């Protein structure tokens, strides 16, 4: 993964960590900030969080909450 891609994913993860308690953030803000649909945004986040990467700086309960929101948003965007 190149540095630009890594920083993009870090920014996406930061965005989700701020919004997951409120359902993951507005679709319009996701599109304006990242230039992608919410489906694509949550698919990329799901892939990132499923690849076995460790998230030592995120509490386990926060990580579980974020994953639950990601699954729900992907289900809603089907």
N, CA, C and O atoms as a CHARMM CRD file, in Angstrom:
* protein
*
  312
    1    1 UNK  N      0.85200  -1.17600   0.00000 PROA 1      0.00000
    2    1 UNK  CA     0.00000   0.00000   0.00000 PROA 1      0.00000
    3    1 UNK  C      0.88800   1.22600   0.00000 PROA 1      0.00000
    4    1 UNK  O      1.81800   1.32000   0.80100 PROA 1      0.00000
    5    2 UNK  N      0.60600   2.18300  -0.90600 PROA 2      0.00000
    6    2 UNK  CA     1.42600   3.38500  -0.92800 PROA 2      0.00000
    7    2 UNK  C      1.00700   4.34300   0.18100 PROA 2      0.00000
    8    2 UNK  O     -0.03900   4.17100   0.80700 PROA 2      0.00000
    9    3 UNK  N      1.83600   5.34900   0.41100 PROA 3      0.00000
   10    3 UNK  CA     1.59500   6.28000   1.51600 PROA 3      0.00000
   11    3 UNK  C      0.29100   7.03500   1.33700 PROA 3      0.00000
   12    3 UNK  O     -0.44400   7.25200   2.30100 PROA 3      0.00000
   13    4 UNK  N     -0.00200   7.44000   0.09700 PROA 4      0.00000
   14    4 UNK  CA    -1.25000   8.17000  -0.15400 PROA 4      0.00000
   15    4 UNK  C     -2.46000   7.31500   0.19000 PROA 4      0.00000
   16    4 UNK  O     -3.39600   7.78100   0.84000 PROA 4      0.00000
   17    5 UNK  N     -2.43700   6.06900  -0.24700 PROA 5      0.00000
   18    5 UNK  CA    -3.54900   5.15900   0.04600 PROA 5      0.00000
   19    5 UNK  C     -3.67200   4.93200   1.54400 PROA 5      0.00000
   20    5 UNK  O     -4.78200   4.90200   2.07400 PROA 5      0.00000
   21    6 UNK  N     -2.55000   4.77100   2.23200 PROA 6      0.00000
   22    6 UNK  CA    -2.57400   4.58200   3.67800 PROA 6      0.00000
   23    6 UNK  C     -3.16900   5.77600   4.38600 PROA 6      0.00000
   24    6 UNK  O     -3.94500   5.60900   5.32700 PROA 6      0.00000
   25    7 UNK  N     -2.82500   6.97300   3.96000 PROA 7      0.00000
   26    7 UNK  CA    -3.36600   8.17600   4.61500 PROA 7      0.00000
   27    7 UNK  C     -4.86100   8.31300   4.33600 PROA 7      0.00000
   28    7 UNK  O     -5.60600   8.78100   5.19800 PROA 7      0.00000
   29    8 UNK  N     -5.30800   7.91400   3.15200 PROA 8      0.00000
   30    8 UNK  CA    -6.73400   7.94900   2.83100 PROA 8      0.00000
   31    8 UNK  C     -7.50500   7.00700   3.75800 PROA 8      0.00000
   32    8 UNK  O     -8.54700   7.37400   4.30200 PROA 8      0.00000
   33    9 UNK  N     -6.99000   5.80900   3.92900 PROA 9      0.00000
   34    9 UNK  CA    -7.65300   4.84600   4.80200 PROA 9      0.00000
   35    9 UNK  C     -7.61700   5.31100   6.25100 PROA 9      0.00000
   36    9 UNK  O     -8.58100   5.11200   6.99000 PROA 9      0.00000
   37   10 UNK  N     -6.52000   5.92600   6.66000 PROA 10     0.00000
   38   10 UNK  CA    -6.43700   6.48900   8.01400 PROA 10     0.00000
   39   10 UNK  C     -7.48200   7.57800   8.19600 PROA 10     0.00000
   40   10 UNK  O     -8.11900   7.66200   9.24500 PROA 10     0.00000
   41   11 UNK  N     -7.66000   8.41500   7.17100 PROA 11     0.00000
   42   11 UNK  CA    -8.65800   9.48400   7.24000 PROA 11     0.00000
   43   11 UNK  C    -10.06700   8.90200   7.29800 PROA 11     0.00000
   44   11 UNK  O    -10.91600   9.41100   8.02900 PROA 11     0.00000
   45   12 UNK  N    -10.32100   7.84400   6.53600 PROA 12     0.00000
   46   12 UNK  CA   -11.62900   7.18900   6.56400 PROA 12     0.00000
   47   12 UNK  C    -11.89300   6.58500   7.94100 PROA 12     0.00000
   48   12 UNK  O    -12.99400   6.70400   8.47800 PROA 12     0.00000
   49   13 UNK  N    -10.88800   5.94600   8.50000 PROA 13     0.00000
   50   13 UNK  CA   -11.03400   5.34400   9.82000 PROA 13     0.00000
   51   13 UNK  C    -11.26600   6.41200  10.88200 PROA 13     0.00000
   52   13 UNK  O    -12.07200   6.22000  11.79200 PROA 13     0.00000
   53   14 UNK  N    -10.57000   7.52100  10.77100 PROA 14     0.00000
   54   14 UNK  CA   -10.75700   8.63100  11.70000 PROA 14     0.00000
   55   14 UNK  C    -12.18500   9.18300  11.59700 PROA 14     0.00000
   56   14 UNK  O    -12.82600   9.45000  12.61400 PROA 14     0.00000
   57   15 UNK  N    -12.67500   9.35100  10.36900 PROA 15     0.00000
   58   15 UNK  CA   -14.03500   9.82800  10.14500 PROA 15     0.00000
   59   15 UNK  C    -15.04100   8.89100  10.80500 PROA 15     0.00000
   60   15 UNK  O    -15.94600   9.33700  11.50900 PROA 15     0.00000
   61   16 UNK  N    -14.88000   7.60200  10.57500 PROA 16     0.00000
   62   16 UNK  CA   -15.82800   6.62700  11.13000 PROA 16     0.00000
   63   16 UNK  C    -15.74800   6.58200  12.64800 PROA 16     0.00000
   64   16 UNK  O    -16.77000   6.40400  13.31100 PROA 16     0.00000
   65   17 UNK  N    -14.56000   6.73900  13.21100 PROA 17     0.00000
   66   17 UNK  CA   -14.44500   6.70800  14.66700 PROA 17     0.00000
   67   17 UNK  C    -15.18000   7.87500  15.31700 PROA 17     0.00000
   68   17 UNK  O    -15.62000   7.78000  16.46300 PROA 17     0.00000
   69   18 UNK  N    -15.30900   8.97500  14.58000 PROA 18     0.00000
   70   18 UNK  CA   -16.04200  10.13400  15.10300 PROA 18     0.00000
   71   18 UNK  C    -17.55300  10.00400  14.90900 PROA 18     0.00000
   72   18 UNK  O    -18.33000  10.57300  15.67500 PROA 18     0.00000
   73   19 UNK  N    -17.96800   9.25700  13.88300 PROA 19     0.00000
   74   19 UNK  CA   -19.37400   9.19900  13.51200 PROA 19     0.00000
   75   19 UNK  C    -20.09700   7.90200  13.87700 PROA 19     0.00000
   76   19 UNK  O    -21.32600   7.86700  13.81200 PROA 19     0.00000
   77   20 UNK  N    -19.39400   6.84000  14.25600 PROA 20     0.00000
   78   20 UNK  CA   -20.07500   5.54700  14.39300 PROA 20     0.00000
   79   20 UNK  C    -21.18100   5.55400  15.44000 PROA 20     0.00000
   80   20 UNK  O    -22.16700   4.83100  15.29900 PROA 20     0.00000
   81   21 UNK  N    -21.03100   6.35600  16.48100 PROA 21     0.00000
   82   21 UNK  CA   -22.08500   6.40300  17.51900 PROA 21     0.00000
   83   21 UNK  C    -23.38400   7.01500  16.98600 PROA 21     0.00000
   84   21 UNK  O    -24.45100   6.83800  17.57400 PROA 21     0.00000
   85   22 UNK  N    -23.27700   7.73300  15.86900 PROA 22     0.00000
   86   22 UNK  CA   -24.44000   8.37500  15.26900 PROA 22     0.00000
   87   22 UNK  C    -24.85300   7.68400  13.96600 PROA 22     0.00000
   88   22 UNK  O    -25.57500   8.26100  13.15300 PROA 22     0.00000
   89   23 UNK  N    -24.39800   6.46700  13.77900 PROA 23     0.00000
   90   23 UNK  CA   -24.81800   5.69700  12.61000 PROA 23     0.00000
   91   23 UNK  C    -23.85500   5.72400  11.44000 PROA 23     0.00000
   92   23 UNK  O    -24.15800   5.16700  10.38500 PROA 23     0.00000
   93   24 UNK  N    -22.71000   6.35300  11.59800 PROA 24     0.00000
   94   24 UNK  CA   -21.69300   6.27800  10.55500 PROA 24     0.00000
   95   24 UNK  C    -21.49900   7.50800   9.70600 PROA 24     0.00000
   96   24 UNK  O    -20.65600   7.49600   8.81000 PROA 24     0.00000
   97   25 UNK  N    -22.23100   8.55500   9.94400 PROA 25     0.00000
   98   25 UNK  CA   -22.03900   9.79100   9.18900 PROA 25     0.00000
   99   25 UNK  C    -22.97700   9.90500   8.01100 PROA 25     0.00000
  100   25 UNK  O    -23.40100   8.90100   7.44100 PROA 25     0.00000
  101   26 UNK  N    -23.30200  11.14500   7.64600 PROA 26     0.00000
  102   26 UNK  CA   -24.22700  11.38400   6.54100 PROA 26     0.00000
  103   26 UNK  C    -23.63800  10.99900   5.18100 PROA 26     0.00000
  104   26 UNK  O    -22.45500  11.22100   4.92400 PROA 26     0.00000
  105   27 UNK  N    -24.45800  10.43100   4.33300 PROA 27     0.00000
  106   27 UNK  CA   -24.02600  10.04600   2.98600 PROA 27     0.00000
  107   27 UNK  C    -23.44400  11.22800   2.22600 PROA 27     0.00000
  108   27 UNK  O    -22.44100  11.08700   1.52600 PROA 27     0.00000
  109   28 UNK  N    -24.07100  12.39400   2.36000 PROA 28     0.00000
  110   28 UNK  CA   -23.60900  13.58900   1.64300 PROA 28     0.00000
  111   28 UNK  C    -22.20200  13.98900   2.09000 PROA 28     0.00000
  112   28 UNK  O    -21.37000  14.36200   1.26400 PROA 28     0.00000
  113   29 UNK  N    -21.94000  13.91200   3.38000 PROA 29     0.00000
  114   29 UNK  CA   -20.61100  14.26600   3.88200 PROA 29     0.00000
  115   29 UNK  C    -19.56800  13.25200   3.42700 PROA 29     0.00000
  116   29 UNK  O    -18.44100  13.62300   3.10000 PROA 29     0.00000
  117   30 UNK  N    -19.93400  11.98900   3.40300 PROA 30     0.00000
  118   30 UNK  CA   -19.01900  10.95300   2.90700 PROA 30     0.00000
  119   30 UNK  C    -18.67400  11.24300   1.44800 PROA 30     0.00000
  120   30 UNK  O    -17.50900  11.18200   1.05400 PROA 30     0.00000
  121   31 UNK  N    -19.68800  11.55700   0.65700 PROA 31     0.00000
  122   31 UNK  CA   -19.44700  11.85000  -0.76300 PROA 31     0.00000
  123   31 UNK  C    -18.60000  13.10600  -0.93300 PROA 31     0.00000
  124   31 UNK  O    -17.65000  13.11500  -1.71600 PROA 31     0.00000
  125   32 UNK  N    -18.93900  14.16200  -0.20700 PROA 32     0.00000
  126   32 UNK  CA   -18.19300  15.42100  -0.33900 PROA 32     0.00000
  127   32 UNK  C    -16.74800  15.27800   0.12000 PROA 32     0.00000
  128   32 UNK  O    -15.83900  15.82800  -0.50200 PROA 32     0.00000
  129   33 UNK  N    -16.54100  14.56000   1.17900 PROA 33     0.00000
  130   33 UNK  CA   -15.19100  14.45800   1.75400 PROA 33     0.00000
  131   33 UNK  C    -14.31500  13.42300   1.05700 PROA 33     0.00000
  132   33 UNK  O    -13.11200  13.63100   0.89600 PROA 33     0.00000
  133   34 UNK  N    -14.92000  12.30200   0.64000 PROA 34     0.00000
  134   34 UNK  CA   -14.12100  11.20300   0.09600 PROA 34     0.00000
  135   34 UNK  C    -14.37500  10.93000  -1.38400 PROA 34     0.00000
  136   34 UNK  O    -13.65500  10.14500  -2.00100 PROA 34     0.00000
  137   35 UNK  N    -15.39600  11.57500  -1.95700 PROA 35     0.00000
  138   35 UNK  CA   -15.66900  11.40400  -3.37500 PROA 35     0.00000
  139   35 UNK  C    -16.17000  10.02500  -3.74400 PROA 35     0.00000
  140   35 UNK  O    -15.90200   9.53000  -4.83900 PROA 35     0.00000
  141   36 UNK  N    -16.90600   9.39800  -2.82000 PROA 36     0.00000
  142   36 UNK  CA   -17.43200   8.05900  -3.08900 PROA 36     0.00000
  143   36 UNK  C    -18.79600   7.91000  -2.43000 PROA 36     0.00000
  144   36 UNK  O    -19.16100   8.67000  -1.53300 PROA 36     0.00000
  145   37 UNK  N    -19.53100   6.92100  -2.89300 PROA 37     0.00000
  146   37 UNK  CA   -20.82100   6.63900  -2.27300 PROA 37     0.00000
  147   37 UNK  C    -20.60300   6.07600  -0.87900 PROA 37     0.00000
  148   37 UNK  O    -19.51200   5.60900  -0.55200 PROA 37     0.00000
  149   38 UNK  N    -21.63900   6.12300  -0.06600 PROA 38     0.00000
  150   38 UNK  CA   -21.50100   5.54200   1.26400 PROA 38     0.00000
  151   38 UNK  C    -21.28300   4.03200   1.16400 PROA 38     0.00000
  152   38 UNK  O    -20.56300   3.46500   1.98600 PROA 38     0.00000
  153   39 UNK  N    -21.88600   3.37400   0.18000 PROA 39     0.00000
  154   39 UNK  CA   -21.65800   1.93300  -0.00700 PROA 39     0.00000
  155   39 UNK  C    -20.17800   1.63900  -0.23800 PROA 39     0.00000
  156   39 UNK  O    -19.61300   0.74100   0.38600 PROA 39     0.00000
  157   40 UNK  N    -19.55800   2.39400  -1.13000 PROA 40     0.00000
  158   40 UNK  CA   -18.13300   2.20000  -1.42000 PROA 40     0.00000
  159   40 UNK  C    -17.29000   2.51400  -0.19100 PROA 40     0.00000
  160   40 UNK  O    -16.35300   1.78200   0.12900 PROA 40     0.00000
  161   41 UNK  N    -17.62400   3.59900   0.49500 PROA 41     0.00000
  162   41 UNK  CA   -16.90100   3.98800   1.70800 PROA 41     0.00000
  163   41 UNK  C    -16.92300   2.86900   2.74400 PROA 41     0.00000
  164   41 UNK  O    -15.87700   2.48500   3.26800 PROA 41     0.00000
  165   42 UNK  N    -18.10900   2.34600   3.03900 PROA 42     0.00000
  166   42 UNK  CA   -18.21500   1.31100   4.06100 PROA 42     0.00000
  167   42 UNK  C    -17.65700  -0.02700   3.58400 PROA 42     0.00000
  168   42 UNK  O    -17.18700  -0.81700   4.40200 PROA 42     0.00000
  169   43 UNK  N    -17.69800  -0.29900   2.28500 PROA 43     0.00000
  170   43 UNK  CA   -17.06900  -1.51300   1.75000 PROA 43     0.00000
  171   43 UNK  C    -15.56400  -1.43700   1.94700 PROA 43     0.00000
  172   43 UNK  O    -14.94800  -2.40500   2.39500 PROA 43     0.00000
  173   44 UNK  N    -14.96000  -0.29000   1.61600 PROA 44     0.00000
  174   44 UNK  CA   -13.51500  -0.12900   1.80400 PROA 44     0.00000
  175   44 UNK  C    -13.13600  -0.22800   3.28100 PROA 44     0.00000
  176   44 UNK  O    -12.13400  -0.85500   3.62500 PROA 44     0.00000
  177   45 UNK  N    -13.93200   0.38800   4.14900 PROA 45     0.00000
  178   45 UNK  CA   -13.65600   0.28300   5.58400 PROA 45     0.00000
  179   45 UNK  C    -13.79100  -1.15200   6.06300 PROA 45     0.00000
  180   45 UNK  O    -12.97200  -1.62700   6.85000 PROA 45     0.00000
  181   46 UNK  N    -14.81400  -1.83800   5.59500 PROA 46     0.00000
  182   46 UNK  CA   -15.01200  -3.24000   5.97700 PROA 46     0.00000
  183   46 UNK  C    -13.81300  -4.08300   5.54300 PROA 46     0.00000
  184   46 UNK  O    -13.32200  -4.91200   6.30900 PROA 46     0.00000
  185   47 UNK  N    -13.34900  -3.87100   4.32100 PROA 47     0.00000
  186   47 UNK  CA   -12.17900  -4.60100   3.83100 PROA 47     0.00000
  187   47 UNK  C    -10.95400  -4.29500   4.68900 PROA 47     0.00000
  188   47 UNK  O    -10.20300  -5.19800   5.06000 PROA 47     0.00000
  189   48 UNK  N    -10.76300  -3.03300   4.99400 PROA 48     0.00000
  190   48 UNK  CA    -9.63000  -2.62000   5.83300 PROA 48     0.00000
  191   48 UNK  C     -9.67500  -3.30400   7.19600 PROA 48     0.00000
  192   48 UNK  O     -8.66000  -3.80000   7.68300 PROA 48     0.00000
  193   49 UNK  N    -10.84600  -3.32600   7.80100 PROA 49     0.00000
  194   49 UNK  CA   -10.97700  -3.86700   9.14700 PROA 49     0.00000
  195   49 UNK  C    -11.04800  -5.38400   9.16900 PROA 49     0.00000
  196   49 UNK  O    -10.98100  -5.99500  10.23600 PROA 49     0.00000
  197   50 UNK  N    -11.18100  -5.99400   8.00500 PROA 50     0.00000
  198   50 UNK  CA   -11.26300  -7.45600   7.92500 PROA 50     0.00000
  199   50 UNK  C     -9.95200  -8.09700   7.50200 PROA 50     0.00000
  200   50 UNK  O     -9.84200  -9.32300   7.48700 PROA 50     0.00000
  201   51 UNK  N     -8.96700  -7.29600   7.16200 PROA 51     0.00000
  202   51 UNK  CA    -7.73300  -7.86900   6.62200 PROA 51     0.00000
  203   51 UNK  C     -6.75200  -8.32600   7.69100 PROA 51     0.00000
  204   51 UNK  O     -5.60500  -8.64700   7.38000 PROA 51     0.00000
  205   52 UNK  N     -7.18400  -8.35800   8.93500 PROA 52     0.00000
  206   52 UNK  CA    -6.33200  -8.82500  10.01400 PROA 52     0.00000
  207   52 UNK  C     -5.46500  -7.74800  10.61600 PROA 52     0.00000
  208   52 UNK  O     -4.64800  -8.01900  11.49600 PROA 52     0.00000
  209   53 UNK  N     -5.63700  -6.51100  10.14200 PROA 53     0.00000
  210   53 UNK  CA    -4.85200  -5.40700  10.69700 PROA 53     0.00000
  211   53 UNK  C     -5.19200  -5.21900  12.16700 PROA 53     0.00000
  212   53 UNK  O     -6.31900  -5.46100  12.59800 PROA 53     0.00000
  213   54 UNK  N     -4.21700  -4.79200  12.91100 PROA 54     0.00000
  214   54 UNK  CA    -4.42400  -4.54200  14.34100 PROA 54     0.00000
  215   54 UNK  C     -4.71700  -3.06600  14.54500 PROA 54     0.00000
  216   54 UNK  O     -4.12300  -2.20200  13.90000 PROA 54     0.00000
  217   55 UNK  N     -5.62000  -2.80000  15.43100 PROA 55     0.00000
  218   55 UNK  CA    -6.01100  -1.42600  15.73700 PROA 55     0.00000
  219   55 UNK  C     -5.78300  -1.18900  17.22300 PROA 55     0.00000
  220   55 UNK  O     -6.73300  -1.05300  17.99400 PROA 55     0.00000
  221   56 UNK  N     -4.52800  -1.14200  17.61400 PROA 56     0.00000
  222   56 UNK  CA    -4.16300  -0.99800  19.02400 PROA 56     0.00000
  223   56 UNK  C     -4.61600   0.31900  19.63100 PROA 56     0.00000
  224   56 UNK  O     -4.81600   0.41200  20.84200 PROA 56     0.00000
  225   57 UNK  N     -4.78100   1.34600  18.78700 PROA 57     0.00000
  226   57 UNK  CA    -5.15200   2.66000  19.30700 PROA 57     0.00000
  227   57 UNK  C     -6.66400   2.85400  19.43800 PROA 57     0.00000
  228   57 UNK  O     -7.11900   3.92800  19.83000 PROA 57     0.00000
  229   58 UNK  N     -7.44700   1.81400  19.11000 PROA 58     0.00000
  230   58 UNK  CA    -8.90600   1.88300  19.23400 PROA 58     0.00000
  231   58 UNK  C     -9.33700   0.85000  20.26800 PROA 58     0.00000
  232   58 UNK  O     -8.96600  -0.32000  20.18200 PROA 58     0.00000
  233   59 UNK  N    -10.12000   1.29000  21.24200 PROA 59     0.00000
  234   59 UNK  CA   -10.60900   0.39300  22.28800 PROA 59     0.00000
  235   59 UNK  C    -11.46000  -0.71400  21.66200 PROA 59     0.00000
  236   59 UNK  O    -12.16800  -0.47000  20.68500 PROA 59     0.00000
  237   60 UNK  N    -11.39700  -1.92400  22.21400 PROA 60     0.00000
  238   60 UNK  CA   -12.15800  -3.05000  21.65500 PROA 60     0.00000
  239   60 UNK  C    -13.65800  -2.77900  21.53700 PROA 60     0.00000
  240   60 UNK  O    -14.28000  -3.19600  20.56000 PROA 60     0.00000
  241   61 UNK  N    -14.24700  -2.09000  22.51400 PROA 61     0.00000
  242   61 UNK  CA   -15.68800  -1.81000  22.42200 PROA 61     0.00000
  243   61 UNK  C    -15.98600  -0.80400  21.31200 PROA 61     0.00000
  244   61 UNK  O    -17.02600  -0.89800  20.66000 PROA 61     0.00000
  245   62 UNK  N    -15.08600   0.15700  21.09000 PROA 62     0.00000
  246   62 UNK  CA   -15.26400   1.09700  19.98300 PROA 62     0.00000
  247   62 UNK  C    -15.13300   0.38400  18.64600 PROA 62     0.00000
  248   62 UNK  O    -15.90800   0.63200  17.72200 PROA 62     0.00000
  249   63 UNK  N    -14.15700  -0.49400  18.54800 PROA 63     0.00000
  250   63 UNK  CA   -13.94900  -1.25900  17.32100 PROA 63     0.00000
  251   63 UNK  C    -15.17200  -2.11800  17.00500 PROA 63     0.00000
  252   63 UNK  O    -15.60200  -2.19400  15.85400 PROA 63     0.00000
  253   64 UNK  N    -15.72400  -2.75500  18.01900 PROA 64     0.00000
  254   64 UNK  CA   -16.92700  -3.57000  17.82800 PROA 64     0.00000
  255   64 UNK  C    -18.10000  -2.69500  17.38100 PROA 64     0.00000
  256   64 UNK  O    -18.86800  -3.09200  16.50500 PROA 64     0.00000
  257   65 UNK  N    -18.24200  -1.52400  17.97000 PROA 65     0.00000
  258   65 UNK  CA   -19.30100  -0.59900  17.57700 PROA 65     0.00000
  259   65 UNK  C    -19.14500  -0.12400  16.14400 PROA 65     0.00000
  260   65 UNK  O    -20.12200  -0.04000  15.40000 PROA 65     0.00000
  261   66 UNK  N    -17.91000   0.18800  15.75800 PROA 66     0.00000
  262   66 UNK  CA   -17.64900   0.61500  14.38400 PROA 66     0.00000
  263   66 UNK  C    -17.96600  -0.50000  13.39300 PROA 66     0.00000
  264   66 UNK  O    -18.57100  -0.25600  12.34900 PROA 66     0.00000
  265   67 UNK  N    -17.56200  -1.71000  13.71900 PROA 67     0.00000
  266   67 UNK  CA   -17.84600  -2.84000  12.82500 PROA 67     0.00000
  267   67 UNK  C    -19.34600  -3.08400  12.68900 PROA 67     0.00000
  268   67 UNK  O    -19.82100  -3.42100  11.60500 PROA 67     0.00000
  269   68 UNK  N    -20.08900  -2.91900  13.76600 PROA 68     0.00000
  270   68 UNK  CA   -21.54300  -3.09400  13.71800 PROA 68     0.00000
  271   68 UNK  C    -22.18000  -2.04700  12.80400 PROA 68     0.00000
  272   68 UNK  O    -23.07200  -2.36700  12.01800 PROA 68     0.00000
  273   69 UNK  N    -21.73000  -0.81500  12.90500 PROA 69     0.00000
  274   69 UNK  CA   -22.26000   0.25200  12.05100 PROA 69     0.00000
  275   69 UNK  C    -21.90700  -0.01600  10.59000 PROA 69     0.00000
  276   69 UNK  O    -22.74700   0.16300   9.70700 PROA 69     0.00000
  277   70 UNK  N    -20.68600  -0.44000  10.33200 PROA 70     0.00000
  278   70 UNK  CA   -20.26400  -0.74100   8.96200 PROA 70     0.00000
  279   70 UNK  C    -21.14300  -1.83900   8.36700 PROA 70     0.00000
  280   70 UNK  O    -21.61200  -1.71300   7.23600 PROA 70     0.00000
  281   71 UNK  N    -21.36700  -2.90900   9.12100 PROA 71     0.00000
  282   71 UNK  CA   -22.23200  -3.99800   8.62000 PROA 71     0.00000
  283   71 UNK  C    -23.64700  -3.49500   8.34200 PROA 71     0.00000
  284   71 UNK  O    -24.25000  -3.84000   7.32500 PROA 71     0.00000
  285   72 UNK  N    -24.16600  -2.68200   9.24900 PROA 72     0.00000
  286   72 UNK  CA   -25.52900  -2.16600   9.06900 PROA 72     0.00000
  287   72 UNK  C    -25.62400  -1.26600   7.84600 PROA 72     0.00000
  288   72 UNK  O    -26.56500  -1.38200   7.06100 PROA 72     0.00000
  289   73 UNK  N    -24.65100  -0.36400   7.67700 PROA 73     0.00000
  290   73 UNK  CA   -24.68500   0.54300   6.52700 PROA 73     0.00000
  291   73 UNK  C    -24.52200  -0.22000   5.20900 PROA 73     0.00000
  292   73 UNK  O    -25.12800   0.14600   4.20200 PROA 73     0.00000
  293   74 UNK  N    -23.72000  -1.26100   5.21300 PROA 74     0.00000
  294   74 UNK  CA   -23.59400  -2.07200   3.99400 PROA 74     0.00000
  295   74 UNK  C    -24.91600  -2.78600   3.70200 PROA 74     0.00000
  296   74 UNK  O    -25.33500  -2.87600   2.54800 PROA 74     0.00000
  297   75 UNK  N    -25.56100  -3.28400   4.73600 PROA 75     0.00000
  298   75 UNK  CA   -26.85100  -3.95300   4.53900 PROA 75     0.00000
  299   75 UNK  C    -27.88500  -2.96400   4.01100 PROA 75     0.00000
  300   75 UNK  O    -28.65700  -3.30000   3.11200 PROA 75     0.00000
  301   76 UNK  N    -27.91000  -1.75500   4.55400 PROA 76     0.00000
  302   76 UNK  CA   -28.87300  -0.74800   4.11300 PROA 76     0.00000
  303   76 UNK  C    -28.61200  -0.28700   2.66600 PROA 76     0.00000
  304   76 UNK  O    -29.54400   0.10800   1.96500 PROA 76     0.00000
  305   77 UNK  N    -27.36200  -0.33600   2.22900 PROA 77     0.00000
  306   77 UNK  CA   -26.99900   0.15900   0.90700 PROA 77     0.00000
  307   77 UNK  C    -27.10100  -0.89700  -0.18100 PROA 77     0.00000
  308   77 UNK  O    -26.71200  -0.64300  -1.32000 PROA 77     0.00000
  309   78 UNK  N    -27.61800  -2.08100   0.14700 PROA 78     0.00000
  310   78 UNK  CA   -27.69900  -3.14900  -0.85000 PROA 78     0.00000
  311   78 UNK  C    -28.54500  -2.76000  -2.01800 PROA 78     0.00000
  312   78 UNK  O    -28.71500  -3.55000  -2.94700 PROA 78     0.00000
